[in-house]
Amino acid sequence: ERAALAGLDLEMPTGDYFDAALADAVRAGRIAEAVLDDKLVRRYRTTMRLGAFRAPTTRAIDYDEHRQAAAAAAAEGMVLLENLWGVLPLRADNVASVAVIGRRGVAPVTGGGGSSHVTPDAVVSLVDALRVRLPFALIDVYDGDDRVAARQAATTHDVVIVMVGDEQTEGV
């Protein structure tokens, strides 16, 4: 109740307080219905102004131009600290074998949990991208759990790519 009266419009990710508890507070008269009306106006003003409630769409919002813009933003945001021995960019004419170490090489994380979770229309894993870029190279994948195998791979392949990551969500 205090959060609602203090101006919070949306509780994420759980809705523990803005679900049944908030409805009970309104029914009991501890929070005026006008307070909820004001919250809804603030949350949906732009959506209403754009007419989204009059003509809802069921079409996908995952467009090629969005993927291209995301790829361009990712590429522009990358920082290469040092290209020791001129290894990058990887080229089919100078790479015969690649070891990809880590699960993220075959199972990319496309977003976090909760409100940042997305189900993209298309996902390309690092391994799939490497197979396109280096069609004749041997590409071996190691999950990273077996450190001895990963260390051995690092000594026997032309290129080693280690993929690590962490998954986060609201409240974690």
Summary of the structure (lengths in Angstrom):
residues: 172
radius of gyration: 24.4
end to end distance: 24.1
largest distance: 74.1
contacts: 369
relative contact order: 0.14
helix: 41%
strand: 8%
